[in-house]
């Protein structure tokens, strides 16, 4: 199994994903310690119940947006406050 640092993964994501796509397992190291393993997914391995369909996911997002309270009253205020932080 090949290992890569988190920084290397950030800089070479495409290359690492190609290796995983070819069937190789890749160990991700963070600060010198094992952090995660990327493994290829075999067709049919993921259950469809583990993934939400688009419409269900979008309804969940809309529900969360309706129940959250915005920090700023207008988008102009949000832009003004975030751009001019000291």
One Martini backbone bead per residue (centre of mass of N, CA, C, O) as a GRO file, in nm:
protein
   86
    1UNK     BB    1   0.096   0.037   0.024
    2UNK     BB    2   0.057   0.356  -0.033
    3UNK     BB    3   0.194   0.671   0.083
    4UNK     BB    4   0.060   0.997   0.186
    5UNK     BB    5   0.042   1.312   0.237
    6UNK     BB    6  -0.172   1.564   0.276
    7UNK     BB    7  -0.014   1.758   0.095
    8UNK     BB    8   0.019   1.567  -0.145
    9UNK     BB    9  -0.280   1.527  -0.192
   10UNK     BB   10  -0.343   1.821  -0.256
   11UNK     BB   11  -0.128   1.839  -0.504
   12UNK     BB   12  -0.212   1.510  -0.610
   13UNK     BB   13  -0.508   1.411  -0.651
   14UNK     BB   14  -0.530   1.293  -0.937
   15UNK     BB   15  -0.305   1.081  -0.910
   16UNK     BB   16  -0.423   0.928  -0.668
   17UNK     BB   17  -0.701   0.859  -0.799
   18UNK     BB   18  -0.584   0.690  -1.027
   19UNK     BB   19  -0.466   0.470  -0.847
   20UNK     BB   20  -0.734   0.390  -0.718
   21UNK     BB   21  -0.874   0.325  -0.995
   22UNK     BB   22  -0.650   0.081  -1.032
   23UNK     BB   23  -0.666  -0.058  -0.716
   24UNK     BB   24  -0.522   0.115  -0.516
   25UNK     BB   25  -0.404   0.168  -0.201
   26UNK     BB   26  -0.417   0.464   0.023
   27UNK     BB   27  -0.221   0.621   0.262
   28UNK     BB   28  -0.296   0.874   0.493
   29UNK     BB   29  -0.088   1.132   0.619
   30UNK     BB   30  -0.075   1.306   0.945
   31UNK     BB   31   0.189   1.404   1.098
   32UNK     BB   32   0.300   1.091   1.061
   33UNK     BB   33   0.005   0.973   1.070
   34UNK     BB   34  -0.245   0.776   1.038
   35UNK     BB   35  -0.573   0.871   0.885
   36UNK     BB   36  -0.628   0.723   0.597
   37UNK     BB   37  -0.811   0.526   0.345
   38UNK     BB   38  -0.790   0.465   0.004
   39UNK     BB   39  -1.044   0.296  -0.181
   40UNK     BB   40  -1.184   0.110  -0.396
   41UNK     BB   41  -1.498   0.082  -0.557
   42UNK     BB   42  -1.722  -0.147  -0.605
   43UNK     BB   43  -1.960  -0.246  -0.787
   44UNK     BB   44  -2.234  -0.245  -0.559
   45UNK     BB   45  -2.118  -0.181  -0.267
   46UNK     BB   46  -2.307   0.043  -0.246
   47UNK     BB   47  -2.578   0.144  -0.099
   48UNK     BB   48  -2.852   0.327  -0.185
   49UNK     BB   49  -2.926   0.403   0.120
   50UNK     BB   50  -2.657   0.584   0.163
   51UNK     BB   51  -2.790   0.756  -0.064
   52UNK     BB   52  -2.911   1.050  -0.173
   53UNK     BB   53  -3.117   1.203  -0.351
   54UNK     BB   54  -3.146   1.504  -0.485
   55UNK     BB   55  -3.428   1.592  -0.372
   56UNK     BB   56  -3.375   1.521  -0.076
   57UNK     BB   57  -3.126   1.696  -0.034
   58UNK     BB   58  -3.259   1.968  -0.111
   59UNK     BB   59  -3.479   1.966   0.109
   60UNK     BB   60  -3.280   1.967   0.346
   61UNK     BB   61  -3.152   2.238   0.278
   62UNK     BB   62  -3.410   2.412   0.286
   63UNK     BB   63  -3.481   2.349   0.579
   64UNK     BB   64  -3.221   2.466   0.704
   65UNK     BB   65  -3.258   2.755   0.594
   66UNK     BB   66  -3.536   2.815   0.736
   67UNK     BB   67  -3.413   2.761   1.043
   68UNK     BB   68  -3.215   2.977   0.996
   69UNK     BB   69  -3.023   3.259   1.103
   70UNK     BB   70  -2.919   3.540   0.995
   71UNK     BB   71  -2.658   3.761   1.056
   72UNK     BB   72  -2.770   3.941   0.827
   73UNK     BB   73  -3.006   4.143   0.670
   74UNK     BB   74  -2.809   4.184   0.426
   75UNK     BB   75  -2.588   4.137   0.169
   76UNK     BB   76  -2.444   4.412   0.197
   77UNK     BB   77  -2.363   4.380   0.494
   78UNK     BB   78  -2.196   4.125   0.461
   79UNK     BB   79  -1.988   4.239   0.268
   80UNK     BB   80  -1.892   4.478   0.440
   81UNK     BB   81  -1.800   4.308   0.693
   82UNK     BB   82  -1.601   4.101   0.540
   83UNK     BB   83  -1.408   4.309   0.385
   84UNK     BB   84  -1.352   4.515   0.660
   85UNK     BB   85  -1.151   4.369   0.830
   86UNK     BB   86  -0.912   4.416   1.121
   0.00000   0.00000   0.00000
